[in-house]
Amino acid sequence: MNKYRSHNCNELRKDDLDKNISISGWINKKRDHGNLLFIDLRDNYGITQCIIDKENKNFLDLEKTQLETVIKVSGKVVSRSDETINKEIETGEIEVVINEFEILGTCKELPMPVFSDQEYAEEIRLKYRFLDLRRKKIHENIILRSKVISYIRNEMTKLGFLEFQTPILTSSSPEGARDFLVPSRLNPGKFYALPQAPQQFKQLIMVSGFDKYFQIAPCFRDEDARADRSPGEFYQLDLEMSFVEQEDVFNVVETLMVNTFKKFSNKKLLYDKFPKISYADAMLNYGSDKPDLRNPLLINDITEIFTREDVSFEIFKKLVKSGSKVRCISTKNTKDKPRSFFDNIDKWAKEQGASGLAYFTFEKEDQLSAKGPIGKFFSHEALEEIMKQTNSEVGDSIFMACGKQNDLEKITSLARDKIAKDLDLIDDDVFAFCWIVDYPMFEKDEVTNKIEFSHNPFSMPQGNLTEENFEKPLDILAYQYDIVCNGIELSSGAIRNHKPELMYKLFSIAGYDKKQVDEKFSGMINALSYGAPPHGGIALGFDRLMMFLLKTNSIRDVIAFPKTQKAGCLMTDAPGAASFEQLNELNLKVQDLNKET
């Protein structure tokens, strides 16, 4: 017992009746019944109801004490009457009769009530985040975050991983986003970069002879806000392993994810063993490399159908001749849906910038036919072929779109989600994980026609590469992989390229000469030249993981002190201006942005 409390606010039970105790916390609620004043006292652990009658010398002082004031209460534990038992709280069978109280921390008038579930503007919540964090839901979210971190650390240790901390002040590297730069006082005119990820350092740890590394790593990217990523900074579960192949990484991560989600969520896992889907198949069947496998709808390519003579849908036939493709979505047993259902989807597609979605429904009397605006353009033999290719039956409907591949993938992916939502096909009580594998090593920029890395530049390419492969870089696949859950990317990883000469060759395809590689990745390329083991790893977005576990769509609900949309902190006014003296020490000068040039 210390001078502030003998018990926490969730501890007292009927076994404690008649005990003289002391508890401390915040005044959560007050209910004034005239002769009796009820106070709900709250700390990190729970709530205890306290009561004081008008005859007590402290009554008037407590009566006028502001909510959220921090107080110490001393008194006796008594039993509640049967009709006043509160089953919603752990201490609901008892209450504390107050003898004495002491104000430990005063509270000004509140800008927002802590005990209310009412939503408030983001600006108020972030400016007074210390109050927002007292609210039950957010408070419990942050506690769960801490528990999940502890659990993951324990599980990783059990799996033989060691936790390392990698540098925060490092050099700039092309990780795909803008760096946060930090000027160096001791090296005038030079800058550190905050790490976008510990990528190079975790590989260097493997080169150093350690076998399994992990870290709950802070990452910094100067990019625009996203719904599933806090602007400016975020955390990821980072891990790396030596002498491994792709499957070894998969086994570790799957075990960790399955155990974590089963422990901290009551949702079902659709798969304990995550399906593996190639990037090419994902783009073909789902229109996206982030497929939601809760959605049973698939996309099929039926381009060849429009080369048949017994298909007279000329709009699509002409487009196919010029290089366009046709992809479709089959919906089960939609024959009884009203015309408005189909027209609304077509209208929606046009609102997305597409030319619309053509559609028909399979029906059969004497022979197979199609009901709908374009049904008459297909012979029964052509319809039979479409039915075969799409695994459709009589009564099912076909939605189809025609266009260039990239545009087609985008609209069919969106349409797949839209139709599934309209048909209520998504089970929100399920987690559907999968691996996306076999990413292309390179991609071509549609504007510049430049060959670029499609994913992580440090990834190992697949196969025995020859000069012929290098001449066709878009055909090279990499040992790169993502975990996707419910249509959201949760992590990215790869088996790393540990061969310097191969790395030089791959970077040259992307337009980097040897000098540039040496300058950008001097530590990495040098280390790989001194005996580097085959190694690979992955990084899981921890904040996104918490969003899944907590069933929230807001990143701010899982981070103690999130930034605004412009990466600012309303509590501390960060980022702020630096003084002249500070800038002078750093040999920096700030341009007057208001001055006309």
C-alpha positions, -999 to 999 in steps of 0.1 A, spaced: 0 0 0 13 35 -8 -1 68 2 -23 71 -29 -41 38 -30 -45 4 -14 -64 -10 -44 -70 -3 -81 -104 8 -92 -113 -26 -106 -102 -47 -76 -127 -45 -49 -152 -73 -45 -176 -87 -18 -146 -103 -1 -135 -68 7 -167 -58 26 -161 -36 57 -125 -30 47 -111 5 50 -94 13 17 -81 41 -4 -84 44 -41 -73 72 -66 -84 81 -100 -104 105 -122 -140 115 -115 -157 98 -144 -193 107 -135 -213 123 -107 -249 118 -98 -264 142 -73 -295 129 -55 -297 158 -31 -288 140 1 -265 115 -16 -237 121 -41 -226 92 -63 -192 93 -79 -177 69 -104 -140 69 -99 -119 57 -128 -83 46 -132 -65 26 -159 -80 -6 -146 -117 1 -142 -144 19 -122 -155 19 -86 -187 36 -75 -182 58 -44 -210 74 -23 -210 103 2 -240 117 21 -248 153 29 -238 150 65 -202 144 56 -180 175 58 -166 168 24 -199 167 6 -201 203 -6 -165 202 -18 -170 170 -37 -203 183 -51 -186 212 -68 -155 193 -80 -151 193 -118 -153 160 -137 -119 145 -146 -104 160 -115 -79 135 -100 -88 126 -64 -79 102 -37 -108 86 -18 -106 69 16 -136 50 30 -153 16 38 -164 -10 13 -201 -18 15 -224 -41 -4 -248 -27 -30 -285 -36 -27 -297 -62 -52 -316 -37 -73 -285 -14 -76 -260 -41 -87 -242 -30 -119 -232 -61 -139 -215 -39 -165 -185 -33 -143 -163 -57 -123 -169 -39 -90 -206 -37 -96 -216 -56 -64 -199 -31 -40 -194 6 -34 -172 27 -13 -186 50 14 -164 81 14 -149 93 47 -122 115 33 -111 127 -1 -81 147 -14 -77 165 -47 -45 153 -64 -49 171 -97 -74 198 -106 -92 199 -140 -103 229 -160 -136 230 -179 -135 202 -204 -135 208 -242 -151 174 -247 -167 149 -222 -146 119 -215 -174 96 -204 -195 102 -236 -195 80 -267 -204 110 -288 -181 116 -317 -162 148 -319 -144 167 -347 -109 153 -354 -93 186 -347 -107 186 -311 -98 150 -305 -62 154 -317 -57 188 -299 -68 172 -266 -56 137 -274 -47 131 -237 -84 135 -230 -95 114 -260 -72 86 -247 -91 85 -214 -123 75 -233 -131 39 -228 -129 27 -264 -97 44 -273 -81 36 -240 -88 -1 -244 -76 0 -280 -42 13 -269 -40 -12 -241 -47 -40 -266 -20 -26 -289 5 -30 -261 -7 -66 -254 -4 -75 -290 32 -61 -292 41 -81 -260 25 -113 -274 43 -109 -308 76 -103 -291 72 -134 -270 62 -155 -300 91 -143 -321 115 -152 -293 100 -186 -291 106 -190 -328 143 -183 -323 143 -146 -334 165 -119 -317 153 -83 -314 177 -57 -328 173 -19 -330 184 -3 -363 196 33 -368 170 61 -370 196 86 -385 207 70 -417 212 78 -454 187 85 -481 177 57 -504 151 52 -531 124 32 -511 95 45 -531 85 76 -510 99 109 -500 125 109 -472 123 130 -441 157 148 -440 176 158 -409 204 184 -412 237 175 -397 253 203 -375 287 185 -375 287 180 -412 275 213 -427 254 210 -459 248 173 -454 217 155 -442 205 123 -426 173 106 -437 149 90 -413 144 53 -424 114 45 -446 121 10 -435 151 -9 -419 156 -27 -452 193 -23 -456 202 -27 -420 182 -59 -415 200 -74 -444 234 -63 -430 224 -80 -398 221 -113 -418 255 -106 -435 269 -101 -399 262 -137 -391 230 -134 -371 203 -159 -381 169 -145 -373 161 -108 -367 129 -90 -358 119 -55 -347 88 -35 -341 102 -8 -362 93 29 -366 92 39 -403 91 74 -417 77 85 -451 69 120 -462 38 110 -481 1 120 -482 -22 106 -456 -40 73 -462 -69 57 -444 -47 28 -433 -14 46 -426 -6 75 -403 10 104 -422 47 108 -415 53 77 -393 41 42 -388 52 9 -373 59 -24 -388 68 -59 -376 101 -63 -394 118 -97 -397 147 -113 -416 161 -149 -418 192 -164 -432 195 -196 -452 159 -197 -461 136 -201 -491 103 -185 -496 83 -212 -479 104 -209 -447 93 -173 -444 57 -182 -452 56 -209 -424 69 -184 -397 45 -156 -407 15 -178 -411 20 -194 -377 24 -159 -361 -6 -144 -379 -30 -174 -372 -20 -175 -335 -23 -137 -331 -57 -134 -348 -71 -164 -329 -59 -150 -296 -71 -114 -301 -101 -116 -324 -134 -134 -323 -136 -134 -361 -132 -166 -380 -101 -173 -402 -112 -186 -436 -78 -203 -440 -53 -215 -415 -30 -222 -444 -29 -192 -466 -36 -197 -503 -9 -187 -527 -20 -167 -558 4 -156 -585 4 -119 -594 -7 -127 -629 -36 -149 -617 -46 -122 -592 -47 -95 -618 -67 -118 -642 -92 -134 -617 -96 -104 -593 -84 -74 -613 -61 -65 -584 -31 -78 -564 -51 -71 -533 -80 -95 -537 -107 -99 -511 -112 -136 -509 -144 -133 -489 -159 -123 -522 -167 -155 -542 -170 -136 -576 -143 -143 -602 -132 -124 -633 -128 -143 -665 -112 -134 -698 -135 -141 -727 -117 -121 -754 -116 -150 -778 -154 -152 -778 -155 -120 -798 -134 -134 -826 -162 -159 -834 -184 -154 -865 -216 -163 -845 -211 -133 -821 -224 -101 -837 -218 -76 -808 -198 -53 -831 -188 -27 -806 -167 -52 -787 -156 -71 -818 -140 -39 -833 -123 -31 -800 -109 -66 -798 -95 -64 -833 -76 -32 -822 -60 -50 -792 -86 -46 -765 -96 -74 -742 -130 -85 -727 -134 -96 -692 -165 -106 -674 -180 -115 -640 -206 -142 -635 -232 -138 -608 -250 -169 -595 -288 -172 -597 -296 -136 -605 -323 -143 -630 -350 -129 -608 -333 -96 -601 -352 -66 -614 -340 -47 -644 -330 -18 -621 -304 -40 -604 -285 -45 -637 -290 -9 -649 -278 5 -617 -245 -14 -620 -241 -2 -656 -248 33 -644 -223 29 -616 -196 18 -640 -201 49 -661 -197 70 -630 -163 53 -625 -152 66 -659 -158 34 -678 -181 30 -708 -204 9 -687 -209 -28 -681 -228 -49 -707 -249 -77 -693 -272 -106 -700 -287 -136 -681 -286 -172 -692 -320 -188 -698 -332 -219 -715 -364 -231 -730 -358 -252 -762 -322 -241 -763 -298 -219 -745 -303 -181 -749 -296 -149 -732 -320 -123 -717 -308 -87 -717 -298 -58 -739 -270 -77 -756 -283 -112 -754 -294 -113 -790 -258 -109 -803 -247 -144 -792 -256 -177 -807 -264 -206 -783 -231 -222 -792 -212 -190 -782 -233 -188 -750 -224 -224 -742 -187 -215 -745 -191 -185 -722 -210 -207 -697 -182 -232 -698 -154 -207 -694 -171 -189 -665 -185 -220 -648 -220 -205 -651 -254 -221 -651 -288 -212 -664 -301 -184 -643 -267 -168 -638 -259 -134 -652 -228 -121 -670 -214 -86 -666 -187 -77 -691 -164 -48 -700 -140 -42 -729 -108 -21 -730 -71 -19 -726 -57 -43 -700 -49 -18 -672 -82 0 -675 -100 -33 -677 -84 -46 -645 -93 -15 -626 -130 -14 -636 -136 -52 -632 -119 -51 -598 -142 -23 -586 -172 -40 -603 -164 -73 -585 -165 -55 -551 -196 -34 -561 -216 -64 -573 -207 -85 -542 -218 -57 -520 -251 -53 -538 -257 -90 -536 -246 -91 -499 -219 -118 -506 -193 -105 -481 -191 -121 -447 -178 -93 -424 -171 -119 -396 -143 -135 -415 -106 -129 -421 -94 -142 -455 -56 -142 -458 -37 -150 -489 -2 -147 -503 4 -129 -536 36 -143 -552 56 -142 -584 56 -105 -588 73 -92 -620 108 -79 -612 103 -49 -635 75 -28 -649 73 -1 -676 62 34 -668 33 42 -692 43 78 -695 81 76 -698 84 40 -711 112 37 -686 119 2 -671 115 4 -633 116 -19 -603 80 -30 -597 86 -38 -560 117 -41 -538 149 -35 -558 169 -59 -534 148 -89 -544 162 -121 -558 150 -128 -594 136 -163 -601 153 -188 -624 186 -192 -640 191 -159 -657 207 -157 -691 214 -127 -714 181 -135 -731 163 -129 -699 179 -96 -694 168 -86 -729 132 -92 -719 132 -77 -684 94 -76 -681 94 -114 -682 116 -117 -652 98 -128 -620 110 -121 -585 108 -139 -552 86 -112 -539 54 -117 -519 26 -98 -502 2 -109 -475 -33 -96 -483 -63 -98 -459 -98 -89 -469 -86 -69 -498 -60 -49 -479 -22 -54 -482 -9 -62 -448 28 -69 -456 54 -71 -482 86 -92 -484 111 -110 -505 140 -134 -508 169 -110 -511 194 -107 -539 227 -114 -520 249 -115 -552 266 -81 -560 272 -87 -596 236 -97 -602 225 -66 -583 246 -44 -605 230 -60 -636 194 -56 -624 200 -20 -613 215 -13 -648 182 -24 -664 164 2 -642 188 29 -654 213 29 -625 250 27 -634 276 11 -612 287 44 -597 251 53 -587 246 20 -571 278 23 -552 268 58 -540 232 49 -530 239 15 -515 276 17 -505 271 -1 -472 249 -28 -487 269 -35 -518 302 -36 -499 288 -60 -473 275 -84 -499 310 -87 -513 323 -103 -481 303 -135 -480 266 -129 -478 242 -158 -469 210 -164 -489 183 -145 -468 148 -132 -469 122 -116 -448 90 -95 -446 75 -64 -430 40 -64 -416 22 -31 -412 15 -32 -374 -10 -3 -374 -30 -20 -401 -29 -52 -382 -44 -34 -352 -71 -19 -374 -81 -55 -383 -81 -67 -347 -101 -37 -335 -125 -37 -364 -120 0 -371 -115 19 -403 -97 48 -387 -59 46 -382 -62 72 -354 -81 47 -333 -51 24 -330 -23 50 -324 -18 68 -292 -7 101 -307 -16 102 -344 -9 131 -367 -34 152 -387 -39 147 -424 -10 171 -430 13 152 -406 10 178 -378 6 174 -341 -21 197 -327 -10 191 -291 27 201 -296 23 223 -327 48 202 -346 62 208 -371 72 242 -358 96 270 -369 132 269 -359 149 299 -343 175 319 -362 201 306 -338 192 270 -345 192 275 -382 225 293 -380 241 264 -362 229 241 -390 241 265 -417 206 267 -430 184 295 -443 146 293 -447 132 309 -479 105 335 -472 76 317 -488 55 349 -487 80 370 -506 73 376 -542 99 362 -565 
